[in-house]
């Protein structure tokens, strides 16, 4: 894992480690949990990214995936079931216009925008015209559409050529264009990942946040983290590095090497939470509770300053075991001998016998010494 490059990022990471049950971890999907591919429909999550996310997700307050994809696409990915072990997990599709959660396992959607249906037809006609954008294609996201140029002969030139006409169409239909990595996405205004993060933190009261993104659409989420910091909620902005979006790396606290780097970060974060965070104290508390519920040792459980169970103290009346070798009480080597305890004085009147009792004890000790072979 790379080291956070800003003091604010270090503070955000420390807040997550020290209070994981009050932390929100949020992620984009494409380019963060999944490698970028030429055909977006074939995108699959990195198995290790899903595995480490599921592991660390059990140690934090909540996990969210915030994406421009529809929810149906995310939950149909291979190994998505790995994430169902996270107690508090949600997927926000179409930049928050759809929500799926692991408790109800149902999707709630906002009503579709009428302008999307109209611009879908016009964009199809635009791409049907010959030109440098040959090879570009239209992705229907339901409540949004996107033009991809990655499969064109010159993806960057095709993107630049289409940008002007697409902007004009979107403005006419009161829609917004969100540029990305060789893609132009058209969606309703006022739908941003940053709004999703603000709403989650506001409604759930989280006290620390991490967001990991890789594209221009994630800058609004980074801005939300900055805003939450100003309001006293520590956070860290993670960029899944890519040369296609240097603006994201510049705005981040830490840059990692793609989905593999995100998996490394999550693995390290989980280890730090286990050893340094409150999760360790919680585990010790649960262990102590189980011990204390056992009748045979209910009265013997004690905790040290770290909350770790310590063995009970020996009772003052419990006799210590006799030495296994050497002369009893002398520390000398040799054959083991029986440790002789001097006989106790017989019961008698308690008053007026102190002097005679002292004499009786002295004689008893002399007899015991002769039994041990002492001079």
Protein Blocks (a to p, Z undefined) as FASTA:
>chain_A
ZZdfbfklmmmmmmmmmmmmlcccdddfehplpccdfblmlpccdfklmmmmmmmmmmmm
bdcdddfbdfklmmmpghklmmmmpmbacddeehhpaccdfklopacdddddfklmmmmm
mmmmmmmpgcjkgoiacddehjaccddfklpmblmlmmmmmmmmmmmmmmmnopacddde
hiacdddehiafklmmmmmmmmnopabdcdddfbfklmmmmmmmmmmmmnopacdddddd
dfklmmlmmmpmbdcehjklmmmmmmmmmmmmmmmmmmlmmmmmmmmmmmmmpmklmmmg
ccdfkopacdddddfklccdddfedjehklpacdddddddddddddddfehplmmmmmmm
mmmmmmmmmmnopZZ
